[in-house]
Amino acid sequence: MRKTADCRRFPSESNCTLTISGEEEEVVRAATEHAVSVHGHTDGPELRAQVREFLTDVIPEHA
C-alpha cells in the first residue's frame, strides 16, 4: 500500500507544505532527507522511526 508523509501535520517555523507519496521505503527515505536538509534534524534510526510513525495510507481513487 502506498504511504504519504505530509509536513502540514506538524507545525514548523517554515510552515512547510510538502507532501511525499509512494511506497513506504521510498517515502521514509525521501521524508528523512527532507527533514534533515530543510528542518535541520539529524538522520538516524530514531528519526526514521518517527517518520515511519507519522506515515498515513493513501486511499486509492476508483475510476
Buried (B, 14 or more C-beta within 10 A) or exposed (E): EBBBBBBEEEEEEEEBEEEBBBEBEEBBBBBBEBBBEEEEBEEEEEBBEBBBEBBEEEEEEEE
